[in-house]
Amino acid sequence: MKRLLWVLCMSLWVCVPRVVYAQETVPEAVLLGFNPAENAQTLQRSADALAGLLSARIQLPVRAVVTLDYTTLVEAMRNGHVHFAWLTPSPLVLAERLVGVEVLLTQVRRGSPTYFSALVVREDSRFHTVEDLRGRSIAWVDPTSTSGFVIPRYLLLERGLDPSRFFTRQVFAGGHDTAVIAVQRGQVDAAAVWADPPDERTGAWTRYLRAHPTPRLRPILYSPPVPSDAIAVTRAFRREHPLLVRSVSAALVSIGESEEGRGVLRELNATDGFVAANPAQYALVRRAFEATRDARVGTRSGAFEHPRDVAFFGALVALLAVLAWLGRRTSGPRLRVASWALFLLCLGWSAAAATIPAAEFARGFGRIVEFLRGMFPPDRGVAAEVLEATVLTIRLALVGTVLGVPAALVLGFLAAENVTPSRGVRAAARFVCNLDRSVDLLIVGLILVSAYGPGAFPGVGALAVHTVGSLGKQFYETLETMDPGPVEAMTSVGGTRLQVLRWGVWPQFAPHFVSQALFRFELNVRGAVVLGLVGAQGIGFLLQTYMRGAEYAKVTVVVAAIVALVMALDAVSSRLRRQVR
């Protein structure tokens, strides 16, 4: 009898998905996307826990996908590599414009589905109103931050204050914690950050400065209530899977109503649960997003922001052209003096852009000491995790390098003047190398993410693509500096083109080929930060997440692993070069 009941229960459990989703085809796994505010590694663990709870409720596999920026997350939604995304309000509006998403749920924190933005200054400063900040400096968080840029900038624009003219200096701190620390240290006069309700007088400046009690900060401007983070889905996915979307929404609400679910949500994002979203509540964010975007476009269109700098640069280019023209016709001490004078003028003008006061320069050394003190003693508890990430990074960097080297070798031979006689072929090969090198590694990674979704492959592909251009240039420059004697000797005795390349060119080129390929592998290992940005769990991912979480003792272990890895690669490279010779 017990066996019969067990078989009946299992049959019902297996049939549940087919009953619930009988009218539609469901994906093999539901993909839930996240972008971390601070520590991506911690978020991955709690996101996996939420995915497990959600999977148990909807009777389908659920996988949590964590990215390190909202651009990657939005692009993943556009291409179906993320089905449901946890978005803050400003990226939600961006996703509405680019992808066509619909908001399903709004998160609840401390019993409220809203929060606030605030401008904060030091408590001992003379700034008490927004107008007092005219001609001063401000730290925004980043251009996608709702409370740290979009909303406070919109509030200033509503008051008729154009931030590009109202402030003498604007910087992006990259995080709410770094923004408030910059104000406390006097590096900027004000910062825009998230806040709790105005009557509580708390927010980012009280949370992130608990370890730095003085001087304290105080708010001088609050925003209206801003709707909190949202769970969103694309319209196309909702049309194709209406039952699944309703099931996921109901399951997430029920998770927030259970004790176990609330524990996971609080660890995930200090969230108490979810309520059904009202899209109209995000109208403030939409207006702010449009206003700040239009303001940026308006200040940039048709006019230079710093016309004198552009004019000065034009004058320097003209002087350089004159010196180059004179250098073709004459030489001597006067031309050398003029060249050095122009170089020093360019250097002085460039150094002026740094604008680091001497006093601040000296204080900075003290902060470097504080930072380094936080890195010791190293947190050896993460050694196993770092070692595992290092091994994964080696694997990914090796694949990216090996995929790129053959194409780079072909381009190098085609672009070398002493190997390829056709000027057109050489020009085309060099153009491909220069075009490849001019596109940043991260941009290539994001393009591949939009096509294939977050994961290891976009990172490996980005490394491979960048390897082609960089190594191709190194290869053809090396080929053009080789001794022409062996090539001429092979040619004079009637050697074929292939024989010349095999016996006249390759023996000279082989040591350089090995050395440059191994050096590129080293660079790919160090450039593995891009693997973290596109979702691959390599050592770059750990480095970024520890830095964002201010876990400097763990950063020390990661840096030590990278240094040891690079030194080991250098030793292997030296040994291989000797063997090739």
Phi, psi and omega in degrees: 000316179298321180295321179296317178296321180296316179297320180295317180296316179296323178295318178295320180297317180294327184279346184304309181301322182291329178287313184293320186249029185298334185270359182212157176271125183260153177292162179298325178213142175275127184255119182249117187260144181224152168234123186284145174278328183225286189250108184292328182292315177297319180298321181301318180295312181289329176293322176297322178295318177296320178299322178296316178297318181294319180299319180296329183277323183263357177059038175219150175298138178233133180237132178270129179244116181253126175245166182259004175204157184287332178300314179298319181295316180294318178296324178295324176293319182301324185257013175078013179272352170224129183268315178237135183234141174266109187237141168285165190302315184294311174299332176298315179295320177299318179293326176299320182286318188272323191246333185080060181262161176236138179277133181255310186227153173242135181285154179245129175234130178052038175081006183227141176272015180229163172214191187223164171243150181215149167264127183238150178225171176291145182296330182268010180275170179266010182270123180233343176227167179298321181299332179295342182273002179301130180078008180256195183240155181218149175249118169270167178277292172198164187297343179262357183283126181292304183277341183260003177202301191297307183292308181297325177294321177297320178298321178292317179298323178297330179275005181079019181252112178276113184304328182293337178252332183290319179260145176278338180213132176233135178228155174255117184280336179092342179199156178295324180295314180292332179293313181289327177294323178297323177292314182300323181279355180081013179286332172223164183272333183210165177213152176253122185215173178285157183214155170279178179308144186305325183291345179272339179056036179230165180168210182301326185287337175268328181288313188273351181250020179298324179278354180233076191293334182227150347289148180279166177247159178220148179278144175241354179204132175245150175271168167295169178301135180248130178298145187282186181304156185230153166262123186232159179217153178286152179298323181297316180294322180294323178294321183283329186227061183297321180292319179296318180297316178295321180295316179296317180299312180296322181294319179295321176296317181292328176299318179292343180268351179261153182295317179297317181295319179297324178297317179294317182293324178293320177291328183291308185206032183052039184257140177270335182161200183225153170231158177301134185278148170250106184305331181295335181294339181271010181298322178300317181293321179296317178296318181295319180299313180296317183294316180291323178295314180295324180294319179295319179295318182295322181284341183262337189279127171080000182208147175278145176283327178230077185297329181293323178295319179295318179296319180295319178298319178299319178296320178296318178297319179296317177297320178297320178295320179296316179297321178296321179293318179293325181296335178285339186250339183206166176210167180148180184296326181296319180294321179295318178297317179297321179295315179294323179297318179295320179297315180295325177296316178297318181295315179297319179295320179292321180295331180297336180291337181289324176045055177257109178297150182300319181296317179293327178298317180292318179296328181300326179296323177296322179288327175298319178298318178299317180298313181295326178296326178289343180276352182232145357287152179298149178274093184290351179294342181259010184301317181296319180295318180293320179297317179298317179293326179295316178299317179296320179297318178300316180298314183291317179295324179295316179296315180299320180292314182296325178292328184273332186298313181301316179295322178296321180296316179298314180297321180299314179293321180291332184269347183284131184293326182273002178246317182252114182287336184284119180295323180295317179296317179299316181297319180295317180295319179292325178297318179297317179299313182293321178297317180298314183289335184282342179269122185298148181304318181295322180297317177299318179299317180293324177298317180290327176298320180296335181268322189241355179085166180297148179150188184288324187300314178301323178293315178297316179298320179297318178296319180295315181297316181292328178298321182301308183293315184292313180290324179304317179294316179299321182295311184288329176292323177292317180300323184284348179258006182285160177292121181283351184304306181300324179294316180296323180294317179296320181293321184293333180264013174086023179294144177286170180301317180294321178294321177299315180295319184288316187254341180259326184261308189299318180303324178285326188276334188304313180299321178293322179300311180297314182299312183290325178294318179291323177296322177295324176298318176301314180297323179293325176295315180289333178274014183289000174303325180297331177296323176291321181297331181256014169101358178280140187270062179261190183292331175297324177298314179297317181301314181293317183292322177294320178295318181293332178268006181057033179265073191290331177295329176283326177302322180302318180295318180296314180298318178299320179295319180294316179299314180298320180295315180295319178295321178295318178296323178295320179295317178296318180299316181297318181294318180295322179297320179295322180290324179295322179295000000 
